[in-house]
Amino acid sequence: MEKTAVFTNDIIVFGLLMLALGFVFYTSSRTTGFWSKFYKIVPALLMCYLIPAIYNSTGLVDDQTSNLYYVASRYLLPAALVLMTLSIDLKAIFNLGPKALIMFFTGTIGIVIGGPLAILLISLVSPDTVGGVGFDAVWRGLATLAGSWIGGGANQAAMLEIFKYNPEKYGGMVLVDIVMANLWMAVILLGIGKNQQIDRWLKADASAIEELKHKVSAFAEKISRNPSLTDLMIILSIAFTTVGIAHWGATGISEFLISTFEAVRDKQSALSSFGSQFFWMISIATAIGILLSFTRVRNYEGAGAGKLGSICIYILVATIGMKMDLAAVFDNPGLLAIGLVWMAIHAGLLILVAKWIKAPYFFLAVGSQANVGGAASAPVVAAAFHPSLTTVGVLLAVFGYAVGTYGAMLCAWLMEFAATV
C-alpha cells in the first residue's frame, strides 16, 4: 500500500533535513550534560543519517517523491569533491601503501563469495526462499544486488539486462539492496566513533593516515584566514564551475563512448558501466580538484574551502539517510535474511583480513563502502575520518565501477550453481 507523506514539497523537506543537521551539530557541540555523554556513544555523523531515516520511516517525508538525493548527489557531491581535494597531498596519499587496495578487493571477494554462500545457508532452512525457475529464479535477482554492491547503479542495471530477472519481482531486490546497504552503512558510521579502539584491537598502524591528516591540518592552519565575501564567492565559483564542467564533460564522454563502442552501448556488456554519466562526473570533479591542488588555488583551503565541502557532504548524508525505511526491514524476511547473511560474510572477511594484515579501520570502512555504497558513499565515509582522506574514497570507488560488472557476473554464476546444488 502506498504511503502518503505529511510533507511532499521538497522545499519543506529540505528545511526538515537542515533542521536535523542543525540540531545534531548544536547538540554535539555541548561539552557537558546528556548530549556530551550521548555523542561519546553515538557518532554525530550517524545521527545526521538516522534522523532523516526516522522522518522517512514515520511517513513525515517520502524519499520516493523527493528529488533531494538526486540534487545532492549530482550538484553537491562533485562540489564537495573538488573543495575537499584542493589541499590534498597526492604523494602522501600514495604513501598510505597497498592496504587500501587489499581491503577494497577483500570487500569485492566478500560480495562475490557471500552471495552463493548465503544461498547455500538459507536453502538449509528455507529452500523456497532461494528457489524459483526461469526468469523468476531468485539467483537472477540477487545478481542485481551483486552488481550494486560491487560497482553501483550502472552495474546493477547491467546485471538486470544480462540475467533477465522478472521485472515484476525486481522491486523486492531493490528493497533488499536499499535496506542492507543502508543498515551496513549505519554500522560503518557507528564504528567511526570507535575507530581508535578498533585499530588497537586490529593492532593496526595508522601512522601514515595520521601523518596525512596532520600534514593537511598544519597546511590549513598555516594559511588560515578570516574569509572575506570575495573569498567565499570565489570558493563557490570554483566549486560550481567544476560541477558544470563535470556534468558537461560527463555527458560528452558518455555519449561519445556509447555511440562509438558497441561494448559500452550494450547493456549486457561488462564495459557498459563506462557509459555511466555519474561515473564520469565523479571522476572529472576529482581530477579537477587534484589538478588545482598543484596551484595557488589550494590556498583557499585557508579561507574555508574544505568546510564548505563538508557542508555539502553532510547534506548528502542526510539525503542518503532519507532513503532508508526502517519499517521495511520486516517486509520480506526471506530475501532480507539472504541479504543479512551475505553482508555478514562480506563484513566477516573484511575483519579477518584487516586483523591479519593489521589494516586500520579506515581502510576496512572505505574499502567496504567503495564496494557496497559506491561513489556516493565512499567519499562520505572517508571524509568522516578527515576531509583530507576524501580522495581515497573516490579513487577506490572508481575501482568499483571498473571491476563491478565482472565481479557481479562471477558472483551470479556461482549463485546459479549454489541454487541448483
C-alpha positions as CSV (number, residue, x, y, z in Angstrom):
1,M,0.0,0.0,0.0
2,E,1.4,3.4,-1.0
3,K,2.2,5.7,1.9
4,T,1.3,9.4,1.7
5,A,3.9,11.6,3.4
6,V,2.9,14.5,5.5
7,F,5.4,16.7,3.5
8,T,5.9,16.2,-0.2
9,N,7.2,19.7,-1.1
10,D,11.0,19.4,-1.4
11,I,11.5,22.9,-0.1
12,I,9.8,21.9,3.2
13,V,11.6,18.5,3.2
14,F,15.0,20.3,2.7
15,G,14.1,22.6,5.7
16,L,13.4,19.5,7.8
17,L,16.8,18.0,6.8
18,M,18.6,21.2,7.7
19,L,16.7,21.3,11.0
20,A,18.1,17.8,11.7
21,L,21.6,18.8,10.8
22,G,21.4,22.0,12.8
23,F,20.1,20.0,15.8
24,V,22.9,17.4,15.6
25,F,25.7,20.0,15.2
26,Y,24.3,22.1,18.1
27,T,23.8,19.2,20.5
28,S,27.1,17.6,19.6
29,S,29.0,20.8,20.4
30,R,27.8,20.6,24.0
31,T,30.8,19.8,26.3
32,T,28.7,18.8,29.4
33,G,25.4,17.2,30.2
34,F,23.4,14.5,28.5
35,W,24.4,15.3,24.9
36,S,28.1,15.2,25.7
37,K,27.6,11.6,27.0
38,F,25.3,10.7,24.2
39,Y,27.7,11.6,21.4
40,K,30.5,9.7,23.1
41,I,28.5,6.6,22.3
42,V,26.7,7.6,19.0
43,P,28.7,9.5,16.4
44,A,27.2,12.8,15.2
45,L,27.5,11.7,11.6
46,L,25.3,8.6,12.3
47,M,22.6,10.9,13.8
48,C,22.8,13.0,10.6
49,Y,21.9,9.8,8.8
50,L,19.4,8.3,11.3
51,I,17.1,11.3,11.9
52,P,16.2,11.7,8.2
53,A,15.7,7.9,8.2
54,I,13.2,8.3,11.0
55,Y,11.5,11.1,9.0
56,N,11.0,8.6,6.1
57,S,10.1,5.6,8.3
58,T,7.3,7.5,10.1
59,G,5.8,9.0,7.0
60,L,6.8,12.6,7.6
61,V,8.6,12.6,4.3
62,D,8.8,10.1,1.4
63,D,12.0,9.5,-0.5
64,Q,10.1,8.2,-3.5
65,T,8.6,11.6,-4.2
66,S,11.6,13.7,-3.3
67,N,14.4,14.7,-5.7
68,L,16.7,15.9,-2.9
69,Y,19.1,12.9,-3.1
70,Y,19.4,13.4,-6.9
71,V,20.2,17.1,-6.4
72,A,22.7,16.4,-3.6
73,S,24.5,13.6,-5.4
74,R,24.7,15.4,-8.8
75,Y,25.3,19.0,-7.6
76,L,26.7,18.9,-4.0
77,L,28.8,15.8,-4.2
78,P,31.0,16.9,-7.1
79,A,31.3,20.4,-5.5
80,A,32.4,18.7,-2.2
81,L,34.9,16.6,-4.0
82,V,36.7,19.5,-5.7
83,L,36.7,21.6,-2.5
84,M,37.9,18.8,-0.3
85,T,40.7,17.8,-2.7
86,L,42.1,21.3,-3.2
87,S,44.6,20.9,-0.4
88,I,45.3,17.2,-0.9
89,D,48.9,15.9,-0.9
90,L,48.9,13.2,-3.6
91,K,52.3,11.9,-2.6
92,A,51.1,11.4,0.9
93,I,48.0,9.5,-0.4
94,F,50.3,7.1,-2.3
95,N,52.4,6.7,0.9
96,L,49.4,5.1,2.6
97,G,50.6,1.9,1.0
98,P,48.8,-1.1,-0.5
99,K,46.5,-1.9,2.4
100,A,43.7,0.3,1.0
101,L,43.6,-1.7,-2.3
102,I,43.9,-5.0,-0.4
103,M,40.9,-4.1,1.8
104,F,38.9,-3.0,-1.3
105,F,39.5,-6.2,-3.2
106,T,38.8,-8.2,0.0
107,G,35.4,-6.4,0.1
108,T,34.8,-7.4,-3.5
109,I,35.7,-11.0,-2.8
110,G,33.4,-10.9,0.2
111,I,30.5,-9.9,-2.1
112,V,31.4,-12.5,-4.8
113,I,31.5,-15.4,-2.4
114,G,28.9,-14.1,0.0
115,G,26.1,-14.5,-2.4
116,P,26.4,-18.2,-3.2
117,L,27.3,-19.0,0.5
118,A,24.1,-17.1,1.6
119,I,22.0,-19.1,-0.9
120,L,23.5,-22.4,0.4
121,L,23.0,-21.5,4.1
122,I,19.4,-20.1,3.6
123,S,18.4,-23.2,1.5
124,L,19.1,-25.4,4.5
125,V,16.3,-23.5,6.4
126,S,14.0,-22.3,3.7
127,P,14.6,-23.8,0.2
128,D,11.7,-21.9,-1.3
129,T,13.3,-18.6,-0.4
130,V,16.2,-19.2,-2.8
131,G,14.2,-21.2,-5.4
132,G,12.3,-20.1,-8.5
133,V,12.6,-21.2,-12.1
134,G,13.4,-19.5,-15.4
135,F,13.4,-15.7,-15.2
136,D,11.8,-15.9,-11.7
137,A,14.9,-17.7,-10.3
138,V,16.0,-15.8,-7.1
139,W,19.6,-16.1,-8.1
140,R,18.9,-13.9,-11.1
141,G,17.5,-11.2,-8.9
142,L,20.4,-11.5,-6.5
143,A,22.8,-10.9,-9.4
144,T,21.5,-7.3,-9.5
145,L,22.4,-6.9,-5.8
146,A,25.9,-8.2,-6.6
147,G,26.2,-5.5,-9.3
148,S,25.0,-2.8,-7.0
149,W,27.3,-3.9,-4.1
150,I,30.4,-4.1,-6.2
151,G,30.0,-1.3,-8.7
152,G,26.8,0.7,-8.2
153,G,23.7,1.6,-10.1
154,A,25.1,1.2,-13.6
155,N,26.5,-2.3,-12.8
156,Q,23.1,-3.2,-11.2
157,A,21.3,-2.2,-14.4
158,A,23.8,-4.3,-16.4
159,M,23.1,-7.4,-14.3
160,L,19.3,-6.9,-14.8
161,E,19.9,-6.8,-18.6
162,I,22.3,-9.8,-18.6
163,F,20.4,-12.2,-16.4
164,K,16.8,-11.0,-17.3
165,Y,15.3,-11.3,-13.9
166,N,11.5,-10.9,-13.9
167,P,10.9,-7.1,-13.8
168,E,7.7,-7.5,-11.8
169,K,9.7,-9.0,-8.9
170,Y,12.7,-6.7,-9.2
171,G,11.2,-4.2,-6.7
172,G,11.9,-6.8,-3.9
173,M,15.5,-6.9,-4.8
174,V,15.8,-3.1,-4.8
175,L,14.3,-3.2,-1.3
176,V,16.9,-5.6,-0.1
177,D,19.6,-3.5,-1.8
178,I,18.5,-0.3,0.0
179,V,17.8,-1.8,3.4
180,M,21.0,-3.9,3.7
181,A,23.3,-1.2,2.1
182,N,21.9,1.4,4.4
183,L,22.0,-0.8,7.6
184,W,25.6,-1.7,6.8
185,M,26.5,2.0,6.3
186,A,24.9,2.8,9.7
187,V,27.2,0.1,11.3
188,I,30.2,1.6,9.5
189,L,29.4,5.1,10.7
190,L,28.9,3.7,14.3
191,G,32.4,2.2,14.1
192,I,34.0,5.5,13.1
193,G,33.2,6.8,16.6
194,K,35.2,3.9,18.0
195,N,37.9,3.7,15.3
196,Q,40.8,4.2,17.7
197,Q,39.7,1.3,19.9
198,I,39.1,-0.8,16.8
199,D,42.6,0.0,15.5
200,R,44.1,-1.1,18.8
201,W,42.1,-4.4,18.6
202,L,43.3,-4.9,15.0
203,K,46.9,-4.0,16.1
204,A,46.9,-1.6,13.1
205,D,49.5,1.0,12.4
206,A,47.5,4.1,11.4
207,S,50.6,6.4,11.5
208,A,50.5,7.1,7.7
209,I,46.9,8.1,7.9
210,E,47.6,10.3,11.0
211,E,50.6,11.9,9.2
212,L,48.4,12.8,6.2
213,K,45.7,14.3,8.4
214,H,48.3,16.3,10.4
215,K,50.0,17.5,7.2
216,V,46.8,18.8,5.7
217,S,45.7,20.3,9.0
218,A,49.0,22.0,9.5
219,F,48.8,23.4,6.0
220,A,45.3,24.7,6.6
221,E,46.3,26.3,9.9
222,K,49.3,27.9,8.3
223,I,47.3,29.6,5.6
224,S,44.2,30.1,7.7
225,R,42.5,33.5,7.4
226,N,39.1,35.1,8.2
227,P,37.3,34.6,4.8
228,S,36.0,37.7,3.1
229,L,32.9,37.8,0.9
230,T,35.2,37.7,-2.1
231,D,36.9,34.5,-0.8
232,L,33.6,32.8,-0.2
233,M,32.3,33.8,-3.7
234,I,35.5,32.6,-5.4
235,I,35.3,29.2,-3.5
236,L,31.7,28.7,-4.5
237,S,32.7,29.8,-8.1
238,I,35.4,27.1,-8.1
239,A,33.0,24.5,-6.8
240,F,30.1,25.0,-9.1
241,T,32.1,25.9,-12.2
242,T,33.7,22.5,-11.6
243,V,30.2,20.9,-11.2
244,G,29.2,22.4,-14.6
245,I,32.4,21.2,-16.3
246,A,32.0,17.8,-14.7
247,H,28.4,17.4,-16.0
248,W,29.3,18.8,-19.4
249,G,32.3,16.5,-19.7
250,A,30.5,13.5,-18.3
251,T,27.6,13.9,-20.9
252,G,30.1,14.3,-23.8
253,I,32.3,11.4,-22.8
254,S,29.4,9.1,-22.0
255,E,27.6,9.9,-25.3
256,F,30.8,9.5,-27.3
257,L,31.6,6.1,-25.8
258,I,28.1,4.9,-26.2
259,S,27.9,6.0,-29.8
260,T,31.4,4.8,-30.7
261,F,31.8,1.5,-28.9
262,E,29.3,-1.4,-29.1
263,A,30.7,-2.9,-25.8
264,V,29.7,0.3,-23.9
265,R,26.4,0.6,-25.7
266,D,25.4,-3.0,-25.0
267,K,23.9,-3.1,-21.5
268,Q,24.8,-6.8,-21.3
269,S,28.5,-5.9,-21.7
270,A,30.9,-5.8,-18.8
271,L,32.1,-2.4,-20.1
272,S,28.6,-0.8,-20.1
273,S,29.3,0.9,-16.8
274,F,31.7,3.2,-18.6
275,G,28.7,4.7,-20.3
276,S,27.5,6.0,-16.9
277,Q,27.4,9.8,-16.7
278,F,27.6,9.6,-12.9
279,F,30.9,7.7,-13.1
280,W,32.5,10.3,-15.4
281,M,31.0,13.2,-13.3
282,I,32.7,12.0,-10.2
283,S,36.0,11.2,-12.0
284,I,36.2,14.7,-13.6
285,A,35.3,16.6,-10.4
286,T,38.0,14.7,-8.5
287,A,40.6,15.1,-11.3
288,I,40.0,18.9,-11.4
289,G,40.4,19.1,-7.6
290,I,43.7,17.2,-7.8
291,L,45.0,19.4,-10.6
292,L,44.0,22.5,-8.6
293,S,45.9,21.2,-5.6
294,F,49.1,21.9,-7.6
295,T,48.3,25.5,-8.0
296,R,47.8,28.6,-5.7
297,V,44.1,27.8,-5.7
298,R,44.9,25.3,-2.9
299,N,45.4,28.3,-0.6
300,Y,41.6,28.8,-0.5
301,E,41.6,25.9,2.0
302,G,42.7,28.5,4.5
303,A,39.5,30.5,3.7
304,G,37.3,27.5,4.4
305,A,37.0,25.6,1.1
306,G,37.2,22.3,3.0
307,K,34.5,23.4,5.5
308,L,32.1,24.3,2.7
309,G,32.8,21.0,1.1
310,S,32.0,19.3,4.4
311,I,28.6,21.1,4.5
312,C,27.8,19.6,1.0
313,I,28.8,16.2,2.3
314,Y,26.6,16.4,5.4
315,I,23.6,17.4,3.3
316,L,24.3,14.4,1.1
317,V,24.4,12.2,4.2
318,A,21.0,13.5,5.2
319,T,19.5,12.7,1.8
320,I,21.0,9.2,1.8
321,G,19.5,8.7,5.3
322,M,16.2,9.8,4.0
323,K,16.2,6.8,1.5
324,M,16.2,4.4,4.5
325,D,12.8,3.0,5.6
326,L,13.4,1.3,9.0
327,A,10.0,-0.4,8.8
328,A,10.9,-2.1,5.5
329,V,13.3,-4.3,7.4
330,F,10.4,-6.7,8.1
331,D,8.7,-6.5,4.7
332,N,10.3,-9.5,3.1
333,P,12.1,-11.6,5.8
334,G,13.3,-14.3,3.5
335,L,15.1,-12.1,1.0
336,L,16.3,-9.9,3.8
337,A,17.8,-12.9,5.5
338,I,19.8,-13.7,2.4
339,G,21.0,-10.1,2.3
340,L,21.9,-10.2,6.0
341,V,23.9,-13.4,5.7
342,W,25.5,-12.0,2.5
343,M,26.6,-8.8,4.2
344,A,27.8,-10.6,7.3
345,I,30.1,-12.7,5.1
346,H,31.4,-9.5,3.4
347,A,32.0,-7.9,6.8
348,G,33.5,-11.0,8.4
349,L,36.0,-11.4,5.6
350,L,37.0,-7.8,5.9
351,I,37.5,-8.1,9.6
352,L,39.5,-11.3,9.2
353,V,41.9,-9.8,6.6
354,A,42.2,-6.5,8.4
355,K,43.2,-8.4,11.5
356,W,45.7,-10.5,9.5
357,I,47.4,-7.6,7.7
358,K,46.9,-5.2,10.6
359,A,45.0,-2.7,8.4
360,P,43.4,0.4,10.1
361,Y,39.6,0.6,10.4
362,F,39.7,3.4,7.9
363,F,40.8,1.0,5.1
364,L,38.2,-1.5,6.2
365,A,35.4,1.1,6.2
366,V,36.3,2.8,3.0
367,G,37.2,-0.4,1.2
368,S,33.7,-1.8,2.1
369,Q,31.8,1.3,1.1
370,A,33.7,1.7,-2.2
371,N,32.0,-1.7,-3.0
372,V,28.6,-1.6,-1.3
373,G,28.0,2.2,-1.4
374,G,30.0,3.2,-4.5
375,A,30.9,6.7,-5.4
376,A,28.1,8.3,-3.5
377,S,29.0,6.8,-0.1
378,A,32.7,6.0,-0.1
379,P,33.8,9.7,-0.1
380,V,31.3,10.4,2.7
381,V,32.8,7.6,4.9
382,A,36.3,8.7,4.1
383,A,35.5,12.3,4.9
384,A,34.0,11.3,8.2
385,F,37.6,10.3,9.3
386,H,39.1,13.5,7.9
387,P,38.3,15.7,4.9
388,S,41.9,15.1,3.6
389,L,41.0,11.4,3.1
390,T,38.0,12.0,0.8
391,T,40.1,11.3,-2.3
392,V,40.9,7.8,-1.1
393,G,37.2,7.0,-1.1
394,V,36.7,8.4,-4.6
395,L,39.7,6.5,-6.0
396,L,38.6,3.2,-4.5
397,A,35.0,3.8,-5.8
398,V,36.4,4.2,-9.3
399,F,37.9,0.7,-8.9
400,G,34.4,-0.5,-8.0
401,Y,33.0,0.8,-11.3
402,A,35.8,-0.9,-13.2
403,V,35.5,-4.3,-11.7
404,G,31.8,-4.3,-10.7
405,T,30.3,-6.0,-13.7
406,Y,33.0,-8.6,-13.9
407,G,32.7,-9.4,-10.2
408,A,28.9,-9.5,-10.3
409,M,28.9,-11.8,-13.3
410,L,31.2,-14.2,-11.5
411,C,29.0,-14.0,-8.4
412,A,25.9,-14.7,-10.4
413,W,27.3,-17.8,-12.0
414,L,28.4,-19.1,-8.6
415,M,24.9,-18.3,-7.2
416,E,23.3,-20.2,-10.1
417,F,25.4,-23.2,-9.2
418,A,24.6,-22.9,-5.5
419,A,20.9,-22.7,-6.2
420,T,20.9,-25.9,-8.3
421,V,23.1,-28.0,-6.0
